[in-house]
Amino acid sequence: MPTALADTLESVELADGVQIHLRVAGPAARSVAWLIDILIFIAIIFILSMVIGLLSSLLIGEEVGNGLLMLAMFILNWFYNVFFEMSAKAATPGQRHMGLKVVSVSGGPVRLPQSMIRNVLRVVDFMPGAYLFGLTCCLCTSRFQRLGDLVADTVVVYADKPMHEGSAIQVNADPMPPPLPLNREEQAAMLQFLERSPRWSDARKMELSDVLEPLTKRRGMGGLLDTVRMALWLQTGGGGKGGRA
Amino acid sequence: MTPKQFENDHGPSWQRLEGMIEQVEKAKPVANVDELPKLFRQACHDLSLAQHRMFGRAIVERLNTLAISGFRVLERRSSGGWERLWQMMMQDFPRAVRAESRLFWFCSAVFWLPFFAFLIITPFDPEWTMSMLGTEGMISMEGMYGEGTNPREYMRGEYGSDFGMFAFYIWNNVSINLRTFAGGLLGGVGSLVILLFNGAYFGSAAAYVNHACNPETFYCFVIGHGAPELLGIVISGMAGMRLGLSFVKPGAYDRKTALVLGGRKAMILITGAALMTAFAAIIEGFWSATPMEPWIKYTFGGCMWTATICYLLLCGRERHEA
């Protein structure tokens, strides 16, 4: 695949020699996740103080209650994110809602020391206010890493999609061999067109197939039909009717 | 070979791998799990092939997802839990402190110089100390260590119980440690500022007590937990400086790599420092304020200092280190 520079795919070579593409998440999605987490955080504190308040008036006395609350604040403040990042999903509730998760730059799961580093350094990312340092750093690095991510060697990525994608769309057209031999890149472009076109409007499809006028000798609906037929021919290897799109 | 044929040929093995990964991630016992590495390697091979032959987004993305989740499952390590923590505290941490001895002396100097400066200057010119502590600071110092009072009653009044005091010290002191470490990322400046300020503050507190309160109460109170607490502050300064220095002076690495490597070293230091401070908080909360004969307090304090220094100097020592 020719390297595209303007996307957010981060290519990483695994120990097994294969290249994988991590889909790095940007500051916008992460900010929303953070806002959700803050709301959850406040809710937890609120509920905790209610429960501890109730307990202390009934059982343990106000002094011990205050102490418990302080300990809980300490743990929540520094380890809320660590706790959730070490879970199987490797994401806080906010991140899970946004479909994000934290992984090591190597592509492997995030480890406890990494998670602790990135969350303790959150303090610096927050400075001088409203995550200004973190945001600046995010925008300056190719993987959208804030300072804590840089030191911990982690990235926030979109979690994998569910493995089985939606149903295949059948295209009813007869495959047609292209009039000229196409090279590898051209074939790949045709196949991608076939795969992605069901998501576009007809006008957009025709706009793109019009580019192929030298090949199809037709414009508009006719050109589109011929393009799809050629792509089908490529996909099925020159035989069979209909294809998975 | 067309994408379709490719998918038909290899699809079943991908499907098996997908199923296996799903089950392993749910921590269920999986049949034939020893086949997983082989299937994973095959999928990686197929991914490279599909990428090279440009078989289209659907196949490549499916295999990409498969490779990522397979890698994650295979690379999963159990962290070792408590055993690992024990090993870290008994070996790695004291070793890391000794390995950075120059940094230790530097951070100690940054902390102790303002401390002693305040201690020495106050008898001649108490203004500095007073402005450092502020009115409220002075009132609370007098409440704790003044004539006819003792820290236990003052703290009880303030936090209610020994447990409340302990919780406050954890919350306050360990948070300061972690912030000292984080501040190091700003080229070490943040750590230095916090170290200097804490040195000055502790120094002025001690100096003010010498000047206006009852020093014996004060020293009986602080001697027990002083060793782990003060050394904990110095070491968290070290952790921050390690981070800052690897950014300022990356040496043979590029800055990013140096930061990652420095971060790993600093993590051991700050974990150790935070645990030392938490330990100090236990002593401070449950022992230090208990009224007892001064000689018991001083003996205990002396033991604590000796034990802490021995721990840092001797624990996890290797033969060749001598």
Interface residues (C-beta under 8 A of the other chain):
Chain A: M1 L14 D16 G17 V18 Q19 I20 H21 L22 G61 E62 E63 V64 N66 G67 L68 M70 L71 M73 F74 N77 W78 A88 V103 G107 G108 P109 R111 L112 P113 M116 I117 V120 L121 R122 V123 V124 L147 L150 V151 A152 D153 D160 K161 M163 H164 E165 R184 E185 Q187 A188 L191 Q192 E195 R196 L234 Q235 T236 G237 G243 R244
Chain B: M1 T2 P3 K4 Q5 E18 E22 E25 F40 R41 C44 H45 L47 S48 Q51 R53 M54 F55 G56 R57 A58 V60 E61 R62 N64 T65 L66 A67 I68 S69 F71 R72 E75 R76 R77 S79 Y159 G160 S161 F163 G164 M165 F166 A167 F168 I170 W171 V174 S175 L178 R179 F181 A182 G183 L185 L186 G190 L243 K256 L259 V260 G262 G263 R264 M267 I270 T271
